[in-house]
């Protein structure tokens, strides 16, 4: 379990909200496209990428204090881990969108 302060929670909510609107603050469109393409070529099920190591990287990403440090953290990951973090992040965004749609009905 990860413990975050209010500022970190606000940052995460902001990032997810922006991504939900198509404004990907952490990743540019080319990075997103390449990550999903490489994982598809590797015949990896995106639903299976949320293992413990990726969760830890998501936690560490959240704990980074600034957008610049979040991007720097991501850039230091190896390619496969980076791709999995990207896909996991978008899975979180997708789940957030579905939850918000359920509450609005």
C-alpha positions in Angstrom: 0.0 0.0 0.0 1.2 3.5 -0.8 0.7 6.5 1.3 0.5 9.8 -0.4 0.0 13.3 0.9 -2.7 15.7 -0.4 -0.4 17.4 -2.9 0.6 14.0 -4.4 -3.0 13.0 -4.6 -3.9 16.2 -6.3 -1.1 15.7 -8.8 -2.3 12.1 -9.6 -5.9 13.3 -10.0 -4.7 16.1 -12.3 -2.7 13.7 -14.5 -5.5 11.2 -14.8 -8.1 13.9 -15.5 -5.8 15.4 -18.2 -5.3 12.0 -19.8 -9.0 11.3 -19.7 -9.4 14.4 -21.8 -6.7 13.4 -24.2 -4.0 15.6 -22.8 -1.2 13.2 -22.0 1.2 15.2 -19.8 3.6 12.4 -19.0 3.8 10.8 -22.4 3.7 12.1 -26.0 1.5 10.4 -28.5 4.4 8.7 -30.3 5.6 7.1 -27.0 2.1 5.8 -26.3 1.8 4.4 -29.8 5.2 2.7 -29.7 4.6 1.2 -26.2 1.3 -0.4 -27.2 2.7 -1.6 -30.6 5.8 -3.2 -29.0 3.7 -5.0 -26.4 1.2 -6.2 -29.1 4.1 -7.5 -31.1 5.5 -9.3 -28.1 2.1 -11.0 -27.9 1.7 -9.7 -24.3 -1.8 -9.4 -22.9 -2.2 -5.9 -21.6 -4.5 -7.1 -18.9 -1.6 -9.2 -17.5 1.0 -6.5 -17.2 -0.1 -5.2 -13.8 2.4 -7.3 -11.8 4.0 -6.3 -8.6 7.1 -4.7 -10.2 5.0 -2.5 -12.4 2.9 -1.5 -9.5 6.0 -0.4 -7.7 7.1 1.7 -10.6 3.7 3.3 -10.7 4.0 4.0 -6.9 7.5 5.5 -7.4 6.1 7.6 -10.3 3.4 9.0 -8.0 5.9 9.8 -5.3 8.0 12.0 -7.6 7.4 15.6 -6.6 7.3 17.3 -9.9 6.3 16.6 -13.5 9.9 16.9 -14.6 11.1 14.3 -12.0 8.2 12.0 -13.0 9.4 12.2 -16.7 13.0 11.7 -15.6 12.0 8.6 -13.6 10.2 7.2 -16.6 13.2 7.9 -18.9 15.4 5.8 -16.6 13.3 2.7 -17.0 14.3 0.0 -19.5 12.2 -0.2 -22.6 10.0 -3.1 -21.6 9.3 -1.8 -18.2 8.6 1.7 -19.6 6.1 0.2 -22.1 4.4 -1.8 -19.3 4.2 1.3 -17.1 2.6 3.3 -20.0 0.0 0.6 -20.6 -0.7 0.2 -16.9 -1.1 4.0 -16.6 -3.7 4.0 -19.4 -5.5 1.1 -17.9 -5.9 3.2 -14.7 -7.1 6.1 -16.8 -9.6 3.9 -18.6 -10.9 2.5 -15.3 -11.3 6.1 -14.0 -13.3 7.0 -17.1 -15.6 4.0 -16.7 -16.1 4.8 -13.0 -16.9 8.4 -13.7 -19.5 7.4 -16.3 -21.2 5.0 -13.9 -21.5 7.8 -11.3 -22.9 10.2 -13.8 -25.8 7.9 -14.8 
